[in-house]
């Protein structure tokens, strides 16, 4: 009978160790689950991230198109300003010639 009692006592000790081990595993799993919940709440789901990037890409494309239009308008304006420049030189020369002719008439 003593050997059976000893075996039962050993089995009880081993089961306590296993129970403690499983309790620690369970607590660890609970901690991991809460960390995973926290982790998933901090990050966007893939579909939302894809939608955000798609929307951003559309905005960039629209802005690029409007910037290209403005750039073309500026180039055209600068070309037209360059075409007007000789006319302004002619006006300036006429004013200078007019002032010189007035000075020569007066003197």
Phi and psi in degrees as GROMACS dihedral restraints (atoms count N, CA, C in turn):
[ dihedral_restraints ]
;  ai    aj    ak    al  type     phi  dphi    fc
    3     4     5     6     1   -63.7    20    10
    4     5     6     7     1   -38.1    20    10
    6     7     8     9     1   -67.3    20    10
    7     8     9    10     1   -36.1    20    10
    9    10    11    12     1   -67.6    20    10
   10    11    12    13     1   -39.9    20    10
   12    13    14    15     1   -64.2    20    10
   13    14    15    16     1   -39.3    20    10
   15    16    17    18     1   -65.3    20    10
   16    17    18    19     1   -42.0    20    10
   18    19    20    21     1   -62.0    20    10
   19    20    21    22     1   -43.8    20    10
   21    22    23    24     1   -63.4    20    10
   22    23    24    25     1   -41.1    20    10
   24    25    26    27     1   -63.7    20    10
   25    26    27    28     1   -42.4    20    10
   27    28    29    30     1   -63.3    20    10
   28    29    30    31     1   -43.6    20    10
   30    31    32    33     1   -62.7    20    10
   31    32    33    34     1   -38.5    20    10
   33    34    35    36     1   -63.3    20    10
   34    35    36    37     1   -42.0    20    10
   36    37    38    39     1   -63.6    20    10
   37    38    39    40     1   -44.8    20    10
   39    40    41    42     1   -64.3    20    10
   40    41    42    43     1   -40.3    20    10
   42    43    44    45     1   -67.0    20    10
   43    44    45    46     1   -34.4    20    10
   45    46    47    48     1   -63.0    20    10
   46    47    48    49     1   -43.1    20    10
   48    49    50    51     1   -62.2    20    10
   49    50    51    52     1   -43.2    20    10
   51    52    53    54     1   -66.6    20    10
   52    53    54    55     1   -40.0    20    10
   54    55    56    57     1   -63.4    20    10
   55    56    57    58     1   -43.6    20    10
   57    58    59    60     1   -61.6    20    10
   58    59    60    61     1   -41.7    20    10
   60    61    62    63     1   -62.4    20    10
   61    62    63    64     1   -45.6    20    10
   63    64    65    66     1   -66.9    20    10
   64    65    66    67     1   -35.0    20    10
   66    67    68    69     1   -63.3    20    10
   67    68    69    70     1   -42.7    20    10
   69    70    71    72     1   -64.4    20    10
   70    71    72    73     1   -40.9    20    10
   72    73    74    75     1   -62.4    20    10
   73    74    75    76     1   -41.7    20    10
   75    76    77    78     1   -63.2    20    10
   76    77    78    79     1   -44.4    20    10
   78    79    80    81     1   -63.2    20    10
   79    80    81    82     1   -40.1    20    10
   81    82    83    84     1   -63.5    20    10
   82    83    84    85     1   -42.4    20    10
   84    85    86    87     1   -62.6    20    10
   85    86    87    88     1   -39.7    20    10
   87    88    89    90     1   -64.2    20    10
   88    89    90    91     1   -42.4    20    10
   90    91    92    93     1   -63.2    20    10
   91    92    93    94     1   -42.4    20    10
   93    94    95    96     1   -63.7    20    10
   94    95    96    97     1   -38.7    20    10
   96    97    98    99     1   -64.6    20    10
   97    98    99   100     1   -42.3    20    10
   99   100   101   102     1   -67.2    20    10
  100   101   102   103     1   -37.7    20    10
  102   103   104   105     1   -66.1    20    10
  103   104   105   106     1   -39.1    20    10
  105   106   107   108     1   -65.3    20    10
  106   107   108   109     1   -39.3    20    10
  108   109   110   111     1   -61.8    20    10
  109   110   111   112     1   -44.5    20    10
  111   112   113   114     1   -62.6    20    10
  112   113   114   115     1   -42.2    20    10
  114   115   116   117     1   -61.7    20    10
  115   116   117   118     1   -45.1    20    10
  117   118   119   120     1   -71.9    20    10
  118   119   120   121     1   -27.4    20    10
  120   121   122   123     1   -75.2    20    10
  121   122   123   124     1   -22.0    20    10
  123   124   125   126     1   -83.9    20    10
  124   125   126   127     1   -13.2    20    10
  126   127   128   129     1  -120.4    20    10
  127   128   129   130     1   150.2    20    10
  129   130   131   132     1   -73.7    20    10
  130   131   132   133     1   144.6    20    10
  132   133   134   135     1   -67.2    20    10
  133   134   135   136     1   157.1    20    10
  135   136   137   138     1   -58.7    20    10
  136   137   138   139     1   -41.7    20    10
  138   139   140   141     1   -64.6    20    10
  139   140   141   142     1   -39.8    20    10
  141   142   143   144     1   -67.2    20    10
  142   143   144   145     1   -39.4    20    10
  144   145   146   147     1   -64.6    20    10
  145   146   147   148     1   -41.7    20    10
  147   148   149   150     1   -63.4    20    10
  148   149   150   151     1   -41.2    20    10
  150   151   152   153     1   -65.3    20    10
  151   152   153   154     1   -41.0    20    10
  153   154   155   156     1   -62.5    20    10
  154   155   156   157     1   -44.7    20    10
  156   157   158   159     1   -68.1    20    10
  157   158   159   160     1   -37.3    20    10
  159   160   161   162     1   -63.4    20    10
  160   161   162   163     1   -44.0    20    10
  162   163   164   165     1   -62.7    20    10
  163   164   165   166     1   -42.2    20    10
  165   166   167   168     1   -63.0    20    10
  166   167   168   169     1   -42.5    20    10
  168   169   170   171     1   -63.5    20    10
  169   170   171   172     1   -38.6    20    10
  171   172   173   174     1   -64.3    20    10
  172   173   174   175     1   -42.6    20    10
  174   175   176   177     1   -62.1    20    10
  175   176   177   178     1   -41.9    20    10
  177   178   179   180     1   -63.5    20    10
  178   179   180   181     1   -42.0    20    10
  180   181   182   183     1   -62.9    20    10
  181   182   183   184     1   -44.5    20    10
  183   184   185   186     1   -63.2    20    10
  184   185   186   187     1   -42.8    20    10
  186   187   188   189     1   -65.8    20    10
  187   188   189   190     1   -37.5    20    10
  189   190   191   192     1   -63.7    20    10
  190   191   192   193     1   -43.0    20    10
  192   193   194   195     1   -62.9    20    10
  193   194   195   196     1   -43.3    20    10
  195   196   197   198     1   -68.0    20    10
  196   197   198   199     1   -35.7    20    10
  198   199   200   201     1   -67.0    20    10
  199   200   201   202     1   -37.5    20    10
  201   202   203   204     1   -64.9    20    10
  202   203   204   205     1   -38.3    20    10
  204   205   206   207     1   -63.0    20    10
  205   206   207   208     1   -45.2    20    10
  207   208   209   210     1   -63.2    20    10
  208   209   210   211     1   -39.1    20    10
  210   211   212   213     1   -62.9    20    10
  211   212   213   214     1   -41.9    20    10
  213   214   215   216     1   -64.9    20    10
  214   215   216   217     1   -39.7    20    10
  216   217   218   219     1   -63.3    20    10
  217   218   219   220     1   -41.4    20    10
  219   220   221   222     1   -64.7    20    10
  220   221   222   223     1   -40.9    20    10
  222   223   224   225     1   -62.7    20    10
  223   224   225   226     1   -42.8    20    10
  225   226   227   228     1   -65.5    20    10
  226   227   228   229     1   -39.8    20    10
  228   229   230   231     1   -63.9    20    10
  229   230   231   232     1   -42.4    20    10
  231   232   233   234     1   -67.5    20    10
  232   233   234   235     1   -33.6    20    10
  234   235   236   237     1   -66.8    20    10
  235   236   237   238     1   -41.6    20    10
  237   238   239   240     1   -69.0    20    10
  238   239   240   241     1   -34.2    20    10
  240   241   242   243     1   -66.2    20    10
  241   242   243   244     1   -37.2    20    10
  243   244   245   246     1   -66.8    20    10
  244   245   246   247     1   -32.6    20    10
  246   247   248   249     1   -71.9    20    10
  247   248   249   250     1   -30.5    20    10
  249   250   251   252     1   -79.8    20    10
  250   251   252   253     1   -23.0    20    10
  252   253   254   255     1   -55.4    20    10
  253   254   255   256     1   -46.1    20    10
  255   256   257   258     1   -62.2    20    10
  256   257   258   259     1   -33.4    20    10
  258   259   260   261     1   -65.0    20    10
  259   260   261   262     1   -40.5    20    10
  261   262   263   264     1   -66.2    20    10
  262   263   264   265     1   -35.8    20    10
  264   265   266   267     1   -63.1    20    10
  265   266   267   268     1   -40.1    20    10
  267   268   269   270     1   -64.2    20    10
  268   269   270   271     1   -41.2    20    10
  270   271   272   273     1   -63.7    20    10
  271   272   273   274     1   -43.4    20    10
  273   274   275   276     1   -63.8    20    10
  274   275   276   277     1   -42.0    20    10
  276   277   278   279     1   -65.0    20    10
  277   278   279   280     1   -39.7    20    10
  279   280   281   282     1   -63.5    20    10
  280   281   282   283     1   -40.6    20    10
  282   283   284   285     1   -65.2    20    10
  283   284   285   286     1   -42.3    20    10
  285   286   287   288     1   -64.0    20    10
  286   287   288   289     1   -43.2    20    10
  288   289   290   291     1   -64.3    20    10
  289   290   291   292     1   -39.2    20    10
  291   292   293   294     1   -64.7    20    10
  292   293   294   295     1   -42.7    20    10
  294   295   296   297     1   -65.2    20    10
  295   296   297   298     1   -42.4    20    10
  297   298   299   300     1   -64.5    20    10
  298   299   300   301     1   -39.0    20    10
  300   301   302   303     1   -68.4    20    10
  301   302   303   304     1   -35.0    20    10
  303   304   305   306     1   -65.5    20    10
  304   305   306   307     1   -39.8    20    10
  306   307   308   309     1   -65.0    20    10
  307   308   309   310     1   -42.9    20    10
  309   310   311   312     1   -68.0    20    10
  310   311   312   313     1   -31.9    20    10
  312   313   314   315     1   -70.4    20    10
  313   314   315   316     1   -40.8    20    10
  315   316   317   318     1   -70.6    20    10
  316   317   318   319     1   -36.7    20    10
